[in-house]
Amino acid sequence: MLQQVNPTESQSAEWICQAVSPLDEPCDAKATHYCEVCERWFCELHARDEEWHTCMLEPGDEGGEG
């Protein structure tokens, strides 16, 4: 459900990554992906990182080692 932003679509709106690490550290990189599930913006690095973007976890998976 991630959408990559077309840079020509909205030149005036620049989003910052809204990912937060497990240690509650924010990311301040430019966001390029929007998640329709959690309605947040993510940078390229954190868009598919389940530690920073929990929507990427499979249902019932809490992450970490089992």
PDB file with SEQRES, HELIX, SHEET and CRYST1 records, atoms N, CA, C and O in Angstrom:
SEQRES   1 A   66  MET LEU GLN GLN VAL ASN PRO THR GLU SER GLN SER ALA          
SEQRES   2 A   66  GLU TRP ILE CYS GLN ALA VAL SER PRO LEU ASP GLU PRO          
SEQRES   3 A   66  CYS ASP ALA LYS ALA THR HIS TYR CYS GLU VAL CYS GLU          
SEQRES   4 A   66  ARG TRP PHE CYS GLU LEU HIS ALA ARG ASP GLU GLU TRP          
SEQRES   5 A   66  HIS THR CYS MET LEU GLU PRO GLY ASP GLU GLY GLY GLU          
SEQRES   6 A   66  GLY                                                          
HELIX    1 AA1 THR A   54  MET A   56  5                                   3    
SHEET    1 AA1 3 LEU A   2  GLN A   4  0                                        
SHEET    2 AA1 3 HIS A  33  CYS A  35 -1                                        
SHEET    3 AA1 3 ARG A  40  PHE A  42 -1                                        
CRYST1    1.000    1.000    1.000  90.00  90.00  90.00 P 1           1          
ATOM      1  N   MET A   1       0.797  -1.191   0.000  1.00  0.00           N  
ATOM      2  CA  MET A   1       0.000   0.000   0.000  1.00  0.00           C  
ATOM      3  C   MET A   1       0.853   1.273   0.000  1.00  0.00           C  
ATOM      4  O   MET A   1       0.342   2.361   0.265  1.00  0.00           O  
ATOM      5  N   LEU A   2       2.137   1.141  -0.294  1.00  0.00           N  
ATOM      6  CA  LEU A   2       3.000   2.322  -0.356  1.00  0.00           C  
ATOM      7  C   LEU A   2       2.899   2.949  -1.735  1.00  0.00           C  
ATOM      8  O   LEU A   2       2.876   2.255  -2.752  1.00  0.00           O  
ATOM      9  N   GLN A   3       2.840   4.253  -1.750  1.00  0.00           N  
ATOM     10  CA  GLN A   3       2.820   4.997  -2.993  1.00  0.00           C  
ATOM     11  C   GLN A   3       4.072   5.846  -3.053  1.00  0.00           C  
ATOM     12  O   GLN A   3       4.397   6.555  -2.101  1.00  0.00           O  
ATOM     13  N   GLN A   4       4.781   5.773  -4.184  1.00  0.00           N  
ATOM     14  CA  GLN A   4       5.923   6.649  -4.356  1.00  0.00           C  
ATOM     15  C   GLN A   4       5.414   7.977  -4.900  1.00  0.00           C  
ATOM     16  O   GLN A   4       4.559   8.010  -5.785  1.00  0.00           O  
ATOM     17  N   VAL A   5       5.936   9.049  -4.374  1.00  0.00           N  
ATOM     18  CA  VAL A   5       5.492  10.381  -4.753  1.00  0.00           C  
ATOM     19  C   VAL A   5       6.170  10.797  -6.045  1.00  0.00           C  
ATOM     20  O   VAL A   5       7.377  10.621  -6.215  1.00  0.00           O  
ATOM     21  N   ASN A   6       5.389  11.343  -6.942  1.00  0.00           N  
ATOM     22  CA  ASN A   6       5.921  11.887  -8.172  1.00  0.00           C  
ATOM     23  C   ASN A   6       6.428  13.292  -7.862  1.00  0.00           C  
ATOM     24  O   ASN A   6       5.639  14.149  -7.463  1.00  0.00           O  
ATOM     25  N   PRO A   7       7.721  13.551  -8.033  1.00  0.00           N  
ATOM     26  CA  PRO A   7       8.279  14.857  -7.651  1.00  0.00           C  
ATOM     27  C   PRO A   7       7.654  16.040  -8.375  1.00  0.00           C  
ATOM     28  O   PRO A   7       7.703  17.158  -7.862  1.00  0.00           O  
ATOM     29  N   THR A   8       7.074  15.832  -9.540  1.00  0.00           N  
ATOM     30  CA  THR A   8       6.462  16.944 -10.271  1.00  0.00           C  
ATOM     31  C   THR A   8       5.046  17.227  -9.811  1.00  0.00           C  
ATOM     32  O   THR A   8       4.490  18.275 -10.143  1.00  0.00           O  
ATOM     33  N   GLU A   9       4.441  16.305  -9.044  1.00  0.00           N  
ATOM     34  CA  GLU A   9       3.062  16.487  -8.592  1.00  0.00           C  
ATOM     35  C   GLU A   9       2.905  17.641  -7.613  1.00  0.00           C  
ATOM     36  O   GLU A   9       2.021  18.481  -7.778  1.00  0.00           O  
ATOM     37  N   SER A  10       3.751  17.686  -6.604  1.00  0.00           N  
ATOM     38  CA  SER A  10       3.563  18.673  -5.551  1.00  0.00           C  
ATOM     39  C   SER A  10       4.897  19.282  -5.150  1.00  0.00           C  
ATOM     40  O   SER A  10       5.514  18.866  -4.170  1.00  0.00           O  
ATOM     41  N   GLN A  11       5.325  20.248  -5.899  1.00  0.00           N  
ATOM     42  CA  GLN A  11       6.597  20.895  -5.614  1.00  0.00           C  
ATOM     43  C   GLN A  11       6.558  21.696  -4.310  1.00  0.00           C  
ATOM     44  O   GLN A  11       7.581  21.830  -3.640  1.00  0.00           O  
ATOM     45  N   SER A  12       5.397  22.224  -3.948  1.00  0.00           N  
ATOM     46  CA  SER A  12       5.311  23.082  -2.772  1.00  0.00           C  
ATOM     47  C   SER A  12       5.296  22.293  -1.472  1.00  0.00           C  
ATOM     48  O   SER A  12       5.713  22.811  -0.436  1.00  0.00           O  
ATOM     49  N   ALA A  13       4.827  21.055  -1.504  1.00  0.00           N  
ATOM     50  CA  ALA A  13       4.737  20.260  -0.281  1.00  0.00           C  
ATOM     51  C   ALA A  13       5.929  19.320  -0.185  1.00  0.00           C  
ATOM     52  O   ALA A  13       6.058  18.391  -0.982  1.00  0.00           O  
ATOM     53  N   GLU A  14       6.788  19.556   0.775  1.00  0.00           N  
ATOM     54  CA  GLU A  14       7.915  18.671   1.022  1.00  0.00           C  
ATOM     55  C   GLU A  14       7.666  18.010   2.359  1.00  0.00           C  
ATOM     56  O   GLU A  14       7.507  18.686   3.376  1.00  0.00           O  
ATOM     57  N   TRP A  15       7.632  16.691   2.357  1.00  0.00           N  
ATOM     58  CA  TRP A  15       7.348  15.938   3.571  1.00  0.00           C  
ATOM     59  C   TRP A  15       8.629  15.398   4.172  1.00  0.00           C  
ATOM     60  O   TRP A  15       9.580  15.083   3.457  1.00  0.00           O  
ATOM     61  N   ILE A  16       8.647  15.291   5.494  1.00  0.00           N  
ATOM     62  CA  ILE A  16       9.756  14.694   6.230  1.00  0.00           C  
ATOM     63  C   ILE A  16       9.315  13.311   6.675  1.00  0.00           C  
ATOM     64  O   ILE A  16       8.151  13.104   7.017  1.00  0.00           O  
ATOM     65  N   CYS A  17      10.239  12.372   6.671  1.00  0.00           N  
ATOM     66  CA  CYS A  17       9.940  11.000   7.074  1.00  0.00           C  
ATOM     67  C   CYS A  17       9.345  10.988   8.477  1.00  0.00           C  
ATOM     68  O   CYS A  17       9.868  11.628   9.389  1.00  0.00           O  
ATOM     69  N   GLN A  18       8.247  10.255   8.640  1.00  0.00           N  
ATOM     70  CA  GLN A  18       7.561  10.165   9.925  1.00  0.00           C  
ATOM     71  C   GLN A  18       7.867   8.853  10.641  1.00  0.00           C  
ATOM     72  O   GLN A  18       7.168   8.478  11.582  1.00  0.00           O  
ATOM     73  N   ALA A  19       8.913   8.155  10.196  1.00  0.00           N  
ATOM     74  CA  ALA A  19       9.309   6.905  10.839  1.00  0.00           C  
ATOM     75  C   ALA A  19       9.944   7.194  12.196  1.00  0.00           C  
ATOM     76  O   ALA A  19      10.601   8.217  12.390  1.00  0.00           O  
ATOM     77  N   VAL A  20       9.732   6.270  13.125  1.00  0.00           N  
ATOM     78  CA  VAL A  20      10.319   6.377  14.450  1.00  0.00           C  
ATOM     79  C   VAL A  20      10.925   5.028  14.796  1.00  0.00           C  
ATOM     80  O   VAL A  20      10.278   3.993  14.640  1.00  0.00           O  
ATOM     81  N   SER A  21      12.169   5.038  15.266  1.00  0.00           N  
ATOM     82  CA  SER A  21      12.861   3.794  15.580  1.00  0.00           C  
ATOM     83  C   SER A  21      12.295   3.153  16.836  1.00  0.00           C  
ATOM     84  O   SER A  21      11.551   3.792  17.579  1.00  0.00           O  
ATOM     85  N   PRO A  22      12.647   1.883  17.079  1.00  0.00           N  
ATOM     86  CA  PRO A  22      12.212   1.220  18.311  1.00  0.00           C  
ATOM     87  C   PRO A  22      12.697   1.951  19.567  1.00  0.00           C  
ATOM     88  O   PRO A  22      12.119   1.780  20.640  1.00  0.00           O  
ATOM     89  N   LEU A  23      13.751   2.760  19.442  1.00  0.00           N  
ATOM     90  CA  LEU A  23      14.273   3.532  20.568  1.00  0.00           C  
ATOM     91  C   LEU A  23      13.715   4.955  20.587  1.00  0.00           C  
ATOM     92  O   LEU A  23      14.248   5.831  21.268  1.00  0.00           O  
ATOM     93  N   ASP A  24      12.632   5.175  19.828  1.00  0.00           N  
ATOM     94  CA  ASP A  24      11.928   6.452  19.770  1.00  0.00           C  
ATOM     95  C   ASP A  24      12.776   7.574  19.168  1.00  0.00           C  
ATOM     96  O   ASP A  24      12.663   8.732  19.571  1.00  0.00           O  
ATOM     97  N   GLU A  25      13.631   7.221  18.195  1.00  0.00           N  
ATOM     98  CA  GLU A  25      14.450   8.210  17.504  1.00  0.00           C  
ATOM     99  C   GLU A  25      13.774   8.563  16.184  1.00  0.00           C  
ATOM    100  O   GLU A  25      13.462   7.664  15.404  1.00  0.00           O  
ATOM    101  N   PRO A  26      13.540   9.830  15.913  1.00  0.00           N  
ATOM    102  CA  PRO A  26      12.884  10.213  14.652  1.00  0.00           C  
ATOM    103  C   PRO A  26      13.868  10.227  13.483  1.00  0.00           C  
ATOM    104  O   PRO A  26      15.081  10.313  13.675  1.00  0.00           O  
ATOM    105  N   CYS A  27      13.331  10.142  12.287  1.00  0.00           N  
ATOM    106  CA  CYS A  27      14.120  10.289  11.065  1.00  0.00           C  
ATOM    107  C   CYS A  27      13.748  11.643  10.470  1.00  0.00           C  
ATOM    108  O   CYS A  27      12.574  12.013  10.461  1.00  0.00           O  
ATOM    109  N   ASP A  28      14.732  12.380   9.975  1.00  0.00           N  
ATOM    110  CA  ASP A  28      14.433  13.696   9.414  1.00  0.00           C  
ATOM    111  C   ASP A  28      14.758  13.783   7.919  1.00  0.00           C  
ATOM    112  O   ASP A  28      14.949  14.873   7.380  1.00  0.00           O  
ATOM    113  N   ALA A  29      14.818  12.625   7.258  1.00  0.00           N  
ATOM    114  CA  ALA A  29      15.088  12.601   5.822  1.00  0.00           C  
ATOM    115  C   ALA A  29      13.839  12.999   5.030  1.00  0.00           C  
ATOM    116  O   ALA A  29      12.722  12.950   5.543  1.00  0.00           O  
ATOM    117  N   LYS A  30      14.048  13.389   3.785  1.00  0.00           N  
ATOM    118  CA  LYS A  30      12.929  13.756   2.912  1.00  0.00           C  
ATOM    119  C   LYS A  30      12.096  12.507   2.614  1.00  0.00           C  
ATOM    120  O   LYS A  30      12.635  11.467   2.234  1.00  0.00           O  
ATOM    121  N   ALA A  31      10.796  12.621   2.789  1.00  0.00           N  
ATOM    122  CA  ALA A  31       9.886  11.499   2.548  1.00  0.00           C  
ATOM    123  C   ALA A  31       9.551  11.389   1.066  1.00  0.00           C  
ATOM    124  O   ALA A  31       9.323  12.391   0.388  1.00  0.00           O  
ATOM    125  N   THR A  32       9.525  10.155   0.581  1.00  0.00           N  
ATOM    126  CA  THR A  32       9.194   9.912  -0.818  1.00  0.00           C  
ATOM    127  C   THR A  32       8.086   8.881  -0.980  1.00  0.00           C  
ATOM    128  O   THR A  32       7.605   8.673  -2.094  1.00  0.00           O  
ATOM    129  N   HIS A  33       7.662   8.220   0.119  1.00  0.00           N  
ATOM    130  CA  HIS A  33       6.629   7.188   0.063  1.00  0.00           C  
ATOM    131  C   HIS A  33       5.532   7.502   1.075  1.00  0.00           C  
ATOM    132  O   HIS A  33       5.807   7.890   2.211  1.00  0.00           O  
ATOM    133  N   TYR A  34       4.294   7.329   0.645  1.00  0.00           N  
ATOM    134  CA  TYR A  34       3.134   7.529   1.516  1.00  0.00           C  
ATOM    135  C   TYR A  34       2.464   6.180   1.747  1.00  0.00           C  
ATOM    136  O   TYR A  34       2.208   5.442   0.795  1.00  0.00           O  
ATOM    137  N   CYS A  35       2.179   5.853   3.008  1.00  0.00           N  
ATOM    138  CA  CYS A  35       1.505   4.607   3.352  1.00  0.00           C  
ATOM    139  C   CYS A  35       0.018   4.893   3.542  1.00  0.00           C  
ATOM    140  O   CYS A  35      -0.365   5.690   4.399  1.00  0.00           O  
ATOM    141  N   GLU A  36      -0.817   4.236   2.733  1.00  0.00           N  
ATOM    142  CA  GLU A  36      -2.255   4.432   2.836  1.00  0.00           C  
ATOM    143  C   GLU A  36      -2.839   3.735   4.061  1.00  0.00           C  
ATOM    144  O   GLU A  36      -3.948   4.061   4.483  1.00  0.00           O  
ATOM    145  N   VAL A  37      -2.106   2.781   4.638  1.00  0.00           N  
ATOM    146  CA  VAL A  37      -2.584   2.054   5.807  1.00  0.00           C  
ATOM    147  C   VAL A  37      -2.484   2.922   7.061  1.00  0.00           C  
ATOM    148  O   VAL A  37      -3.478   3.117   7.760  1.00  0.00           O  
ATOM    149  N   CYS A  38      -1.288   3.445   7.350  1.00  0.00           N  
ATOM    150  CA  CYS A  38      -1.106   4.247   8.566  1.00  0.00           C  
ATOM    151  C   CYS A  38      -1.155   5.750   8.283  1.00  0.00           C  
ATOM    152  O   CYS A  38      -1.081   6.566   9.202  1.00  0.00           O  
ATOM    153  N   GLU A  39      -1.282   6.108   6.992  1.00  0.00           N  
ATOM    154  CA  GLU A  39      -1.389   7.503   6.563  1.00  0.00           C  
ATOM    155  C   GLU A  39      -0.205   8.349   7.026  1.00  0.00           C  
ATOM    156  O   GLU A  39      -0.374   9.470   7.506  1.00  0.00           O  
ATOM    157  N   ARG A  40       1.011   7.783   6.870  1.00  0.00           N  
ATOM    158  CA  ARG A  40       2.230   8.503   7.220  1.00  0.00           C  
ATOM    159  C   ARG A  40       3.186   8.486   6.047  1.00  0.00           C  
ATOM    160  O   ARG A  40       3.085   7.645   5.153  1.00  0.00           O  
ATOM    161  N   TRP A  41       4.121   9.432   6.063  1.00  0.00           N  
ATOM    162  CA  TRP A  41       5.141   9.573   5.027  1.00  0.00           C  
ATOM    163  C   TRP A  41       6.446   8.954   5.499  1.00  0.00           C  
ATOM    164  O   TRP A  41       6.793   9.048   6.676  1.00  0.00           O  
ATOM    165  N   PHE A  42       7.184   8.307   4.562  1.00  0.00           N  
ATOM    166  CA  PHE A  42       8.440   7.643   4.882  1.00  0.00           C  
ATOM    167  C   PHE A  42       9.495   7.933   3.822  1.00  0.00           C  
ATOM    168  O   PHE A  42       9.176   8.143   2.652  1.00  0.00           O  
ATOM    169  N   CYS A  43      10.757   7.941   4.250  1.00  0.00           N  
ATOM    170  CA  CYS A  43      11.861   8.069   3.313  1.00  0.00           C  
ATOM    171  C   CYS A  43      12.078   6.715   2.634  1.00  0.00           C  
ATOM    172  O   CYS A  43      11.491   5.712   3.040  1.00  0.00           O  
ATOM    173  N   GLU A  44      12.908   6.690   1.619  1.00  0.00           N  
ATOM    174  CA  GLU A  44      13.191   5.471   0.873  1.00  0.00           C  
ATOM    175  C   GLU A  44      13.711   4.359   1.785  1.00  0.00           C  
ATOM    176  O   GLU A  44      13.322   3.201   1.636  1.00  0.00           O  
ATOM    177  N   LEU A  45      14.574   4.702   2.711  1.00  0.00           N  
ATOM    178  CA  LEU A  45      15.188   3.718   3.596  1.00  0.00           C  
ATOM    179  C   LEU A  45      14.189   3.077   4.562  1.00  0.00           C  
ATOM    180  O   LEU A  45      14.236   1.866   4.777  1.00  0.00           O  
ATOM    181  N   HIS A  46      13.298   3.860   5.138  1.00  0.00           N  
ATOM    182  CA  HIS A  46      12.404   3.353   6.181  1.00  0.00           C  
ATOM    183  C   HIS A  46      11.041   2.874   5.681  1.00  0.00           C  
ATOM    184  O   HIS A  46      10.289   2.279   6.453  1.00  0.00           O  
ATOM    185  N   ALA A  47      10.708   3.112   4.434  1.00  0.00           N  
ATOM    186  CA  ALA A  47       9.396   2.733   3.909  1.00  0.00           C  
ATOM    187  C   ALA A  47       9.120   1.242   4.040  1.00  0.00           C  
ATOM    188  O   ALA A  47       7.980   0.840   4.274  1.00  0.00           O  
ATOM    189  N   ARG A  48      10.145   0.424   3.894  1.00  0.00           N  
ATOM    190  CA  ARG A  48       9.956  -1.031   3.957  1.00  0.00           C  
ATOM    191  C   ARG A  48      10.691  -1.666   5.131  1.00  0.00           C  
ATOM    192  O   ARG A  48      10.912  -2.877   5.142  1.00  0.00           O  
ATOM    193  N   ASP A  49      11.063  -0.877   6.098  1.00  0.00           N  
ATOM    194  CA  ASP A  49      11.764  -1.380   7.281  1.00  0.00           C  
ATOM    195  C   ASP A  49      10.766  -1.579   8.410  1.00  0.00           C  
ATOM    196  O   ASP A  49      10.259  -0.606   8.969  1.00  0.00           O  
ATOM    197  N   GLU A  50      10.480  -2.843   8.753  1.00  0.00           N  
ATOM    198  CA  GLU A  50       9.436  -3.113   9.744  1.00  0.00           C  
ATOM    199  C   GLU A  50       9.777  -2.614  11.144  1.00  0.00           C  
ATOM    200  O   GLU A  50       8.879  -2.476  11.974  1.00  0.00           O  
ATOM    201  N   GLU A  51      11.048  -2.340  11.428  1.00  0.00           N  
ATOM    202  CA  GLU A  51      11.390  -1.777  12.736  1.00  0.00           C  
ATOM    203  C   GLU A  51      10.996  -0.301  12.821  1.00  0.00           C  
ATOM    204  O   GLU A  51      10.694   0.200  13.905  1.00  0.00           O  
ATOM    205  N   TRP A  52      10.999   0.381  11.705  1.00  0.00           N  
ATOM    206  CA  TRP A  52      10.663   1.808  11.675  1.00  0.00           C  
ATOM    207  C   TRP A  52       9.251   2.055  11.152  1.00  0.00           C  
ATOM    208  O   TRP A  52       8.664   3.101  11.428  1.00  0.00           O  
ATOM    209  N   HIS A  53       8.703   1.107  10.404  1.00  0.00           N  
ATOM    210  CA  HIS A  53       7.370   1.233   9.814  1.00  0.00           C  
ATOM    211  C   HIS A  53       6.619  -0.062  10.099  1.00  0.00           C  
ATOM    212  O   HIS A  53       6.737  -1.033   9.352  1.00  0.00           O  
ATOM    213  N   THR A  54       5.860  -0.073  11.164  1.00  0.00           N  
ATOM    214  CA  THR A  54       5.228  -1.299  11.651  1.00  0.00           C  
ATOM    215  C   THR A  54       4.149  -1.846  10.727  1.00  0.00           C  
ATOM    216  O   THR A  54       3.785  -3.014  10.867  1.00  0.00           O  
ATOM    217  N   CYS A  55       3.627  -1.080   9.808  1.00  0.00           N  
ATOM    218  CA  CYS A  55       2.648  -1.591   8.849  1.00  0.00           C  
ATOM    219  C   CYS A  55       3.266  -2.669   7.964  1.00  0.00           C  
ATOM    220  O   CYS A  55       2.538  -3.472   7.381  1.00  0.00           O  
ATOM    221  N   MET A  56       4.580  -2.702   7.854  1.00  0.00           N  
ATOM    222  CA  MET A  56       5.250  -3.670   7.005  1.00  0.00           C  
ATOM    223  C   MET A  56       5.294  -5.063   7.637  1.00  0.00           C  
ATOM    224  O   MET A  56       5.641  -6.034   6.964  1.00  0.00           O  
ATOM    225  N   LEU A  57       4.945  -5.170   8.924  1.00  0.00           N  
ATOM    226  CA  LEU A  57       4.898  -6.470   9.589  1.00  0.00           C  
ATOM    227  C   LEU A  57       3.704  -7.268   9.078  1.00  0.00           C  
ATOM    228  O   LEU A  57       2.655  -6.698   8.777  1.00  0.00           O  
ATOM    229  N   GLU A  58       3.858  -8.560   8.982  1.00  0.00           N  
ATOM    230  CA  GLU A  58       2.743  -9.430   8.627  1.00  0.00           C  
ATOM    231  C   GLU A  58       1.785  -9.485   9.820  1.00  0.00           C  
ATOM    232  O   GLU A  58       2.234  -9.379  10.961  1.00  0.00           O  
ATOM    233  N   PRO A  59       0.493  -9.646   9.590  1.00  0.00           N  
ATOM    234  CA  PRO A  59      -0.457  -9.755  10.707  1.00  0.00           C  
ATOM    235  C   PRO A  59      -0.057 -10.873  11.667  1.00  0.00           C  
ATOM    236  O   PRO A  59       0.215 -11.996  11.240  1.00  0.00           O  
ATOM    237  N   GLY A  60      -0.022 -10.568  12.952  1.00  0.00           N  
ATOM    238  CA  GLY A  60       0.355 -11.533  13.983  1.00  0.00           C  
ATOM    239  C   GLY A  60       1.847 -11.578  14.256  1.00  0.00           C  
ATOM    240  O   GLY A  60       2.269 -12.204  15.228  1.00  0.00           O  
ATOM    241  N   ASP A  61       2.669 -10.927  13.417  1.00  0.00           N  
ATOM    242  CA  ASP A  61       4.113 -10.895  13.623  1.00  0.00           C  
ATOM    243  C   ASP A  61       4.471  -9.658  14.415  1.00  0.00           C  
ATOM    244  O   ASP A  61       4.113  -8.542  14.037  1.00  0.00           O  
ATOM    245  N   GLU A  62       5.181  -9.856  15.521  1.00  0.00           N  
ATOM    246  CA  GLU A  62       5.559  -8.730  16.367  1.00  0.00           C  
ATOM    247  C   GLU A  62       6.973  -8.264  16.085  1.00  0.00           C  
ATOM    248  O   GLU A  62       7.438  -7.305  16.701  1.00  0.00           O  
ATOM    249  N   GLY A  63       7.665  -8.918  15.174  1.00  0.00           N  
ATOM    250  CA  GLY A  63       9.035  -8.555  14.848  1.00  0.00           C  
ATOM    251  C   GLY A  63      10.012  -9.121  15.870  1.00  0.00           C  
ATOM    252  O   GLY A  63       9.618  -9.855  16.776  1.00  0.00           O  
ATOM    253  N   GLY A  64      11.269  -8.783  15.721  1.00  0.00           N  
ATOM    254  CA  GLY A  64      12.278  -9.287  16.635  1.00  0.00           C  
ATOM    255  C   GLY A  64      12.587 -10.756  16.348  1.00  0.00           C  
ATOM    256  O   GLY A  64      12.114 -11.328  15.366  1.00  0.00           O  
ATOM    257  N   GLU A  65      13.378 -11.340  17.215  1.00  0.00           N  
ATOM    258  CA  GLU A  65      13.742 -12.746  17.050  1.00  0.00           C  
ATOM    259  C   GLU A  65      12.818 -13.637  17.823  1.00  0.00           C  
ATOM    260  O   GLU A  65      12.370 -13.283  18.914  1.00  0.00           O  
ATOM    261  N   GLY A  66      12.524 -14.797  17.266  1.00  0.00           N  
ATOM    262  CA  GLY A  66      11.568 -15.696  17.882  1.00  0.00           C  
ATOM    263  C   GLY A  66      12.151 -16.770  18.654  1.00  0.00           C  
ATOM    264  O   GLY A  66      11.425 -17.589  19.218  1.00  0.00           O  
TER     265      GLY A  66                                                      
END                                                                             
